[in-house]
């Protein structure tokens, strides 16, 4: 089965003076771009009999496709053509079972799952090796956390449940964090967007939070406030992190200490970024879904160092005042080569490039879709010369 993918390439020409101030990439670079079989996006046909599957996310591991089923709470393995191989981890409390999870990361030696504040570590045999609980408070004075919260105090933070993403660097686990402290939070306090941290460095053996890492870009200081777009997405390649923030056209390259080394990027096509700003919890709750269904924002990044190609997805926004679901928000994808924008294409909603198998790039179509009832995975080819 094949879905049609509309193609609209954008080659860099002139740009406004405002864009030049915001975007740190060299302009006016001529790129000879040739695309092979990108006009048609292939959808995988999975050989799997269980009809009750679809809510979850895909990952590529070596030459296999893994589906992390968040409905049945299990990990399924498929070959590169979508044929079912086996269930790596099933649901339950046994040695090769997991009761529940939201996120996952693997470093090739261990698999780390998070369920709320619980960290579950599985070995290469997919057997449970360790279970521990995140500890933000082991060095915190709870009275200070409540009465005089400091952005440097791990006890002020909590797991960023929505849109969380794990990472492993030098054996330490990193999780996204946020603060809902009444005196220091993302809805009411401007200092949150200058002083708060984005990630917690965690010892996966005992769950203790050791350090706080990463800061918001300056664009958040232009608003009061954007809690409904306080989400960010990263891809780690070697000792570098590629980081994208929802309201920001720039893509940031960080070192493994989460310090910014470089930034580049271009604005998406015809994005509606007339965001509704909020400064109360009530307004945040009222406008959260409307903003995400009707406004444009940037999302996932995926970098392939061998080709020096990076993909970033974004939404345009929906002018229909009745649009209320994220799935109503049309999506596009930017293609960068050597940090230069060389293409901008229309893609299906919920589209996320996750890896490569042979000559094909692979994109998840199941993640973020709360109503998904099937395994949705795409592949496409891109030949840049």
Buried (B, 14 or more C-beta within 10 A) or exposed (E): EEEEBEEEEBBBEEBEEEEEEBBBBEBEBEBEBEBEBBEEBBBBEBEBEEEEBBBBBBBBEEEBBBBBBBEBBBBBBBEBEBEBEEBBBBBEEEEBBBEEBBBBBBBEEBBBBBBEBBBBBBEEEBEBBBEBEBBBBEEBEEEEBEEEBBBEBBBBBBBBEEBBBBBBBEEBBBBBBBBEBEEBBBBBBEEBBEBBBBBBBBBBEBBBBBBBBBBBBEBBEEBEBBBBBBBBBBBBEEEBBBBBBBBBBBBBBBEBEBEBEBBBBBBBBEBBBEBBBBBEBEBBEEBBBBBBBBBBBBBBBBBBEEBEBBBBBBBBBBEEEEBBEBBBBBBBBBBBBBBBBBBBBBBBBBBBBBBBBEEBBBBBBBBBBEEBEBBBBBBBBBEBE
